[in-house]
Amino acid sequence: MRALFVAALLFVPGLVCADEVKLLKAGDPIPAFKLNDQHDKPYPVPADTRLIVFTADKSAGDMINGLLKQRPADFMTQRKMVYIADISAMPGFITNMVALPKMRDYAYRIAIGAESEQTAMLPRAVDNVTVIKTDTGKVVSIQQFKETEVSQLDATLNEAPATPATSKP
């Protein structure tokens, strides 16, 4: 019993001192992400990004990938959209043998959050796609879409104004 008490005392201060991550909200600047894409190439989030699409689990990833696979290859570039997938909870074997090889076949880039700290500030809900609208480097709004709202998510992606693609992000 005494050993348990001592262990608890050693553990509790770490909890009290731990930094709490602040979730992104409207008005905040877009964080300076340090992410690579599914091809392990650096993928900075450009300052002129208008939409950040974020997923943190397989069902949300399947939902957004189902929509993006139906679009032309330059759909995201024209809408100044970045897709970020947090795969940090995925076992390494699955990541390397299944998930990343599958992602490499997509015609669009995905920024990969391999470590939980890289995307900890992004709001998330289980089985939801998070869409962050931005303007001039600041968050304007944050919406979350569950599987039953795929048509609303589709409409949100289509609402983003398209501009002629000049270069890939």
N, C-alpha and C positions, 0 to 999 in steps of 0.2 A: 504493500500500500504506500509506504513511504517513497519507494522508488518511483511510483506512478506520480505522486505529488511533486517530486523534484523534477521529473520529466515535464510535467505540465508547466511548472514555473519557468523552465528553460524555453519552452515553446511559445508561451503567451507573449513575451516581449517582442518576438518577431512579428506576431500578428499586429500588435499595437503600433509598431514602427513601420510596418509595410506601407509603401506608397500606394495610394488608391488611384487607379486610372480614371481620369475624367473622360466621360463619353463625349464625343463630338455632338455639337448642337448648332442650331441656326445662329448665324453671326460669327461662328468660329472660323479661323483661317483653315484652309486645307492643310493637313499635316504634311511634313516633308517625308514621304515614304521612301524607304530604301528596299525595293523589291526587285526580284528578277521575274522574267516571264517563264512560261512552261518550257522554253528552250534554254533556260538558264542564262539569258541575256538580261542586262540591266533594263528595268522598265520604270523610269521616273514618271510620276504623275505630272503632266504638263500644267503650267500655271493657268492656261486657258481652258482647262477641263470644265465641261458643263454638267456632266453626269458621272457619278461614281456608282457602279453597281457592285454590291458586296454580298458574298455568300460565305457561310461558315459550316455548312453541312451538305451531305450528298443530295438530299431531296431538293434543297434550294438550288444547288448547282445544276441538277438535272432540269429544273424548271427554266432557269435562265438559258442554259445551253440549248434546250429545246427550241426556245424562241430565237436565239442568235444563229443557230444553224440554218434557219429558214431565210436569213437575211443575206444580202450581198456582202462580199468580203470587206468592202470599205464602209459598211454601215456604221461601225463604231467610230472610225476615223472622221467621217463626215459629221457626226453628231458630237464630236469631241467627248467621247465616252470612254471610260476606263472600267474594266471589269477586274475586281480583286477577289480572289478566292483564298480564304483562310483554310489551309489544309494541315495546320499544326497538330490537330488532334488525331490525325490519321496515322496508323502505324507505319513506320518507315518502309517496311517490306511492301505494303500495299501501295504507298506513295510511289516508290521507285519501279515496281513491277507492273502496276495496273494503272493508277491514276495519271501520272505524268505521261506515259506513252499514249494514253487515250487523248489527253489534252493536246499533245503535239500534233494530232491529226486535225485539230480545229483550224479553220481558216482565219481566225481572229486571235489576238493576243489576250492572255490572261496573266495579270500580275499575281504572283504566288506569295502568300503569307505563310512561310514555312515555320516561323517561330511565332508563338502566340503574342509576344510583345509587339510584333510588327503591325498588328491590326487591332490591338486591344482597345483602342479608342473608338472603333467603329461600332455603332449600335447594331445589335443582332437579336434575333429571336429564333428559336428552333423552327426549322422548316420554312423560314421566311427569306425572301430576297429583300435586301435593303437597297433603296435607291436614294442617293444623296444628290440633290440638285445644287449646283454651285454657280456663282457669278463673280467675276473679278477676284478669284482666289479665296472666296468666302462661301461658307455653307449657307444656302438659302432655305432649304427644307429637307426633311428626312422622312421617307415613307417606307413602310414595310408591307410586303405582299406575301400572303400565304398561297398555297396551291389552288385554293378555290377562287383566288383573285387573279389568276393568270391573264385573263382578258384585260383587267385594269393595268397590270404590269406591262402587257403588250402595248396598250394605248399610251402609257407613260413613255415608253421607249420611242414610240413613233412620234410623240409630241415634240421631242427634242429637235430643234431646228437643224436642218442639214446645211452644211456649207461645203463647197467644193474641196475635195481632199488635195492638199498641196504636198504633204509629206506624212509618213507614218510616224506615230509617237514612239 
